[in-house]
Amino acid sequence: MRLKDKVVIVTGGGQGLGEAFAKGCAREGAKVVIVDVNEETGKKVEQEIGENAVFIRTDVSQRPQVQAMVDEAMKRFGRIDVLINNAGVHAGGKFWEETDEIWRRMFEVNVMGVVYCSQAVVPIMMKQGKGKIINVSSKAAIVGEPYHAAYSASKGAVLSLTRAMAAELAQYGIRVNALCPGTTLTPLGQSALADPELRRALESGIPLGRLGQPEDHVGSVLFLASDESDWMTGQMIVVDGGLSMI
Ligand SMILES: NC(=O)c1ccc[n+]([C@@H]2O[C@H](COP(=O)([O-])OP(=O)(O)OC[C@H]3O[C@@H](n4cnc5c(N)ncnc54)[C@H](O)[C@@H]3O)[C@@H](O)[C@H]2O)c1
């Protein structure tokens, strides 16, 4: 029960990594706010977790919706201990063919979503004197990978943002760290693997010999969310089967 009575917001909690994080946090005693644009999957995860979960439909790239979600979470639970900025979108393609629309979408959701959610919870965490923000970046932010430049750049921005926020918010007791997952078998991961050239590039040379599963990342997130990581901020944990070390 490492998160007993803590209130955790998980964005993109309706499926994939976010679903695994929401369920993992609930197993450790947290009250969980599941945030997603997809009402059907968000509600399903809410029901599966039970009374300690609430689903609030929100598009994280829309600031007013994010503020309304945080207000609602406060009304329901009265505090916010952990924000897991996990919602994200992916688009593959050749660099010279990536449209303005793709670049805009990657930054609106993957970067501004993190900004809006974090800006909405920071004043609450400041008042509490403590809080944890976990930003889900990607190993695509730290190694050069072909065929998803806009996505990689947005995830690089998430890492820079993590360090800048950590430096500024440490004085208020707010810790900000990042998780960098390697390719993981979720609907988003599958879309990255749809392009055979990219699949070969991603799969070849994973030292631990396989792609990731959502559960492979839950332990790192629980560590970053719990008091066990209290003397840690501005850091990243890379969970990628060893790919980025070589
Ligand atoms: N799966 C991978 O291989 C992988 C690797 C590295 C990083 N990541 C990152 O992990 C995070 C989760 O990815 P996943 O693989 O579980 O993806 P996924 O597509 O399976 O799930 C993402 C969830 O986010 C939700 N979402 C998308 N846009 C949203 C928005 N604007 N507002 C609110 N919710 C929104 C979707 O509805 C979905 O439920 C993403 O940030 C992704 O970039 C994934």
The ligand as a Gaussian input file, in Angstrom:
#p B3LYP/6-31G(d) Opt

LIG

0 1
 N        3.620000       2.400000     -26.402000
 C        4.858000       2.799000     -26.650000
 O        5.605000       2.135000     -27.365000
 C        5.386000       4.075000     -26.025000
 C        6.773000       4.274000     -26.043000
 C        7.277000       5.437000     -25.496000
 C        6.419000       6.365000     -24.930000
 N        5.076000       6.133000     -24.941000
 C        4.221000       7.159000     -24.373000
 O        3.415000       6.594000     -23.354000
 C        2.186000       7.315000     -23.272000
 C        1.035000       6.321000     -23.347000
 O        1.115000       5.648000     -24.585000
 P        0.306000       4.331000     -24.927000
 O        1.217000       3.485000     -25.709000
 O       -0.358000       3.796000     -23.730000
 O       -0.767000       4.969000     -25.941000
 P       -2.284000       4.587000     -26.255000
 O       -2.627000       5.229000     -27.544000
 O       -2.487000       3.132000     -26.118000
 O       -3.067000       5.337000     -25.077000
 C       -3.042000       6.735000     -24.989000
 C       -4.299000       7.194000     -24.291000
 O       -4.265000       8.633000     -24.272000
 C       -5.528000       9.108000     -24.654000
 N       -5.400000      10.430000     -25.259000
 C       -4.885000      10.756000     -26.478000
 N       -4.986000      12.066000     -26.691000
 C       -5.557000      12.600000     -25.599000
 C       -5.929000      13.908000     -25.230000
 N       -5.726000      14.938000     -26.055000
 N       -6.496000      14.100000     -24.008000
 C       -6.702000      13.060000     -23.166000
 N       -6.398000      11.793000     -23.479000
 C       -5.827000      11.568000     -24.670000
 C       -6.063000       8.083000     -25.643000
 O       -7.487000       8.157000     -25.775000
 C       -5.580000       6.795000     -25.009000
 O       -6.505000       6.278000     -24.074000
 C        2.195000       8.316000     -24.432000
 O        2.594000       9.579000     -23.938000
 C        3.240000       7.751000     -25.358000
 O        3.829000       8.735000     -26.166000
 C        4.533000       5.003000     -25.470000

